[in-house]
Amino acid sequence: MAYGVVHRFAGGTEEQYRASIAAVHPSDGSLPDGQVLHVAGATDDGWIIVAVHASQESWEQFRDHVLMPRMQEGIEGGFQVPPEETTFRAGVYVQEVPSGSKPIEGVGTATA
């Protein structure tokens, strides 16, 4: 079952997000192995990221072998403190568009 994680960075900025994503996501703009959805944006008090992985094991692989090592090395211009983390306890449920794909109005599709 899909596994979701939410990271809240109090005081985080778009610039920090872009630097951090550039350091931990593939340079071709694709998602890391096992990640099926990545959504991020500004909040009233900082920045939030929602990532959905194919499984909890996929998330843990990315976290332990890519994300944490890079963050521990330090990412120039990236987030300076660890996020507040929340996970979806019993998996992620997705309601899909009934036929074909439909863009979400007002949402950009650019990647960092």
Contact map, one row per residue, 1 for C-alpha under 8 A:
1110000000000000000000000000000000000000000000000000011100000000000000000000000000000000001100000000000000000000
1111000000000000000000000000000000000000000000000001111100000000000000000000000000000000001110000000000000000000
1111100000000000000000000000000000000000000000000001111100100000000000000000000000000011001100000000000000000000
0111110000000000000000000000000000000000000000000111100100000000000000000000000000000011001100000000000000000000
0011111000000000000000000000000000000000000000000111000000000000000000000000000000001111000000000000000000000000
0001111100000000000000000000000000000000000000011110000000000000000000000000000000001110000000000000000000000000
0000111110000000000000000000000000000000000000011100000000000000000000000000000000111100000000000000000000000000
0000011111000000000000000000000000000000000001111000000000000000000000000000000000111000000000000000000000000000
0000001111110000000000000000000000000000000001110000000000000000000000000000001011110000000000000000000000000000
0000000111110000000000000000000000000000000011100000000000000000000000000000000000100000000000000000000000000000
0000000011111000000000000000000000000000000011100000000000000000000000000000000000000000000000000000000000000000
0000000011111101100000000000000000000000000011100000000000000000000000000000001000000000000000000000000000000000
0000000000111111100000000000000000000000010001100000000000000000000000000000000000000000000000000000000000000000
0000000000011111110000000000000000000000110000100000000000000000000000000000000000000000000000000000000000000000
0000000000001111111000000000000000000000000000000000000000000000000000000000110000000000000000000000000000000000
0000000000011111111100000000000000000000000000000000000000000000000000000000111000000000000000000000000000000000
0000000000011111111110000000000000000000000000100000000000000000000000000000011000000000000000000000000000000000
0000000000000111111111000000000000000000000000000000000000000000000000000000010000000000000000000000000000000001
0000000000000011111111100000000000000000000000000000000000000000000000000011110000000000000000000000000000000000
0000000000000001111111110000000000000000000000000000000000000000000000000010111000000000000000000000000000000000
0000000000000000111111111000000000000000000000000000000000000000000000000000000000000000000000000000000000000001
0000000000000000011111111110000000000000000000000000000000000000000000000000000000000000000000000000000000000001
0000000000000000001111111000000000000000000000000000000000000000000001000010000000000000000000000000000000000000
0000000000000000000111111100000000000000000000000000000000000000011001000000000000000000000000000000000000000000
0000000000000000000011111110111100000000000000000000000000000000000000000000000000000000000000000000000000000000
0000000000000000000001011111111100000000000000000000000000000000000000000000000000000000000000000000000000000000
0000000000000000000001001111110000000000000000000000000000000000000000000000000000000000000000000000000000000000
0000000000000000000000000111110000000000000000000000000000000000000000000000000000000000000000000000000000000000
0000000000000000000000001111111000000000000000000000000000000000000000000000000000000000000000000000000000000011
0000000000000000000000001111111100000000000000000000000000000000000000000000000000000000000000000000000000000000
0000000000000000000000001100111111111100000000000000000000000000000000000000000000000000000000000000000000000000
0000000000000000000000001100011111100000000000000000000000000100000000000000000000000000000000000000000000000000
0000000000000000000000000000001111100000000000000000000001000100000000000000000000000000000000000000000000000000
0000000000000000000000000000001111110000000000000000111001100000000000000000000000000000000000000000000000000000
0000000000000000000000000000001111111100000000000011110001100000000000000000000000000000000000000000000000000000
0000000000000000000000000000001001111100000000000011110000000000000000000000000000000000000000000000000000000000
0000000000000000000000000000001000111110000000000111100000000000000000000000000000000000000000000000000000000000
0000000000000000000000000000001000111111000000001111000000000000000000000000000000000000000000000000000000000000
0000000000000000000000000000000000001111100000001110000000000000000000000000000000000000000000000000000000000000
0000000000000000000000000000000000000111110000111100000000000000000000000000000000000000000000000000000000000000
0000000000000100000000000000000000000011111000111000000000000000000000000000000000000000000000000000000000000000
0000000000001100000000000000000000000001111111110000000000000000000000000000000000000000000000000000000000000000
0000000000000000000000000000000000000000111111110000000000000000000000000000000000000000000000000000000000000000
0000000000000000000000000000000000000000011111000000000000000000000000000000000000000000000000000000000000000000
0000000001110000000000000000000000000000011111100000000000000000000000000000000000000000000000000000000000000000
0000000111111000000000000000000000000000011111110000000000000000000000000000000000000000000000000000000000000000
0000000111111100100000000000000000000001111011111000000000000000000000000000000000000000000000000000000000000000
0000011110000000000000000000000000000001111001111100000000000000000000000000000000000000000000000000000000000000
0000011100000000000000000000000000000111100000111110000000000000000000000000000000000000000000000000000000000000
0001111000000000000000000000000000001111000000011111000000000000000000000000000000000000000000000000000000000000
0001110000000000000000000000000000111110000000001111100000000000000000000000000000000000000000000000000000000000
0111100000000000000000000000000000111100000000000111110000000000000000000000000000000000000100000000000000000000
0111000000000000000000000000000001111000000000000011111101100000000000000000000000000000000000000000000000000000
1110000000000000000000000000000001110000000000000001111101100000000000000000000000000000000000000000000000000000
1110000000000000000000000000000001000000000000000000111111100000000000000000000000000000000000000000000000000000
1111000000000000000000000000000000000000000000000000111111110000000000000000000000000000000000000000000000000000
0000000000000000000000000000000000000000000000000000001111111000000000000000000000000000000000000000000000000000
0000000000000000000000000000000011100000000000000000111111111100000000000000000000000000000000000000000000000000
0010000000000000000000000000000001100000000000000000111111111110000000000000000000000000000000000000000000000000
0000000000000000000000000000000000000000000000000000000111111111000000000000000000000000000000000000000000000000
0000000000000000000000000000000000000000000000000000000011111111110000000000000000000000000000000000000000000000
0000000000000000000000000000000110000000000000000000000001111111111000000000000000000000000000000000000000000000
0000000000000000000000000000000000000000000000000000000000111111111100000000000000000000000000000000000000000000
0000000000000000000000000000000000000000000000000000000000011111111110000000000000000000000000000000000000000000
0000000000000000000000000000000000000000000000000000000000001111111110000000000000000000000000000000000000000000
0000000000000000000000010000000000000000000000000000000000001111111111000000000000000000000000000000000000000000
0000000000000000000000010000000000000000000000000000000000000111111111100000000000000000000000000000000000000000
0000000000000000000000000000000000000000000000000000000000000011111111110000000000000000000000000000000000000000
0000000000000000000000000000000000000000000000000000000000000001111111111000000000000000000000000000000000000000
0000000000000000000000110000000000000000000000000000000000000000011111111110000000000000000000000000000000000000
0000000000000000000000000000000000000000000000000000000000000000001111111110000000000000000000000000000000000000
0000000000000000000000000000000000000000000000000000000000000000000111111100000000000000000000000000000000000000
0000000000000000000000000000000000000000000000000000000000000000000011111110000000000000000000000000000000000000
0000000000000000000000000000000000000000000000000000000000000000000001111111010100000000000000000000000000000000
0000000000000000001100100000000000000000000000000000000000000000000001101111111000000000000000000000000000000000
0000000000000000001000000000000000000000000000000000000000000000000000000111110000000000000000000000000000000000
0000000000000011001100000000000000000000000000000000000000000000000000000011111000000000000000000000000000000000
0000000000000011111100000000000000000000000000000000000000000000000000000111111100000000000000000000000000000000
0000000010010001100100000000000000000000000000000000000000000000000000000010111111000000000000000000000000000000
0000000000000000000000000000000000000000000000000000000000000000000000000100011111000000000000000000000000000000
0000000010000000000000000000000000000000000000000000000000000000000000000000001111100000000000000000000000000000
0000000010000000000000000000000000000000000000000000000000000000000000000000001111110000000000000000000000000000
0000001111000000000000000000000000000000000000000000000000000000000000000000000011111000000000000000000000000000
0000001110000000000000000000000000000000000000000000000000000000000000000000000001111100000000000000000000000000
0000111100000000000000000000000000000000000000000000000000000000000000000000000000111110000000000000000000000000
0000111000000000000000000000000000000000000000000000000000000000000000000000000000011111000000000000000000000000
0011110000000000000000000000000000000000000000000000000000000000000000000000000000001111100000000000000000000000
0011100000000000000000000000000000000000000000000000000000000000000000000000000000000111111100000000000000000000
0000000000000000000000000000000000000000000000000000000000000000000000000000000000000011111000000000000000000000
0000000000000000000000000000000000000000000000000000000000000000000000000000000000000001111100000000000000000000
1111000000000000000000000000000000000000000000000000000000000000000000000000000000000001111110000000000000000000
1111000000000000000000000000000000000000000000000001000000000000000000000000000000000001011111000000000000000000
0100000000000000000000000000000000000000000000000000000000000000000000000000000000000000001111100000000000000000
0000000000000000000000000000000000000000000000000000000000000000000000000000000000000000000111110000000000000000
0000000000000000000000000000000000000000000000000000000000000000000000000000000000000000000011111000000000000000
0000000000000000000000000000000000000000000000000000000000000000000000000000000000000000000001111100000000000000
0000000000000000000000000000000000000000000000000000000000000000000000000000000000000000000000111111110000000000
0000000000000000000000000000000000000000000000000000000000000000000000000000000000000000000000011111000000000000
0000000000000000000000000000000000000000000000000000000000000000000000000000000000000000000000001111100000000000
0000000000000000000000000000000000000000000000000000000000000000000000000000000000000000000000001111110000000000
0000000000000000000000000000000000000000000000000000000000000000000000000000000000000000000000001011111000000000
0000000000000000000000000000000000000000000000000000000000000000000000000000000000000000000000001001111100000000
0000000000000000000000000000000000000000000000000000000000000000000000000000000000000000000000000000111110100000
0000000000000000000000000000000000000000000000000000000000000000000000000000000000000000000000000000011111100000
0000000000000000000000000000000000000000000000000000000000000000000000000000000000000000000000000000001111100000
0000000000000000000000000000000000000000000000000000000000000000000000000000000000000000000000000000000111110000
0000000000000000000000000000000000000000000000000000000000000000000000000000000000000000000000000000001111111000
0000000000000000000000000000000000000000000000000000000000000000000000000000000000000000000000000000000001111100
0000000000000000000000000000000000000000000000000000000000000000000000000000000000000000000000000000000000111110
0000000000000000000000000000000000000000000000000000000000000000000000000000000000000000000000000000000000011111
0000000000000000000000000000100000000000000000000000000000000000000000000000000000000000000000000000000000001111
0000000000000000010011000000100000000000000000000000000000000000000000000000000000000000000000000000000000000111
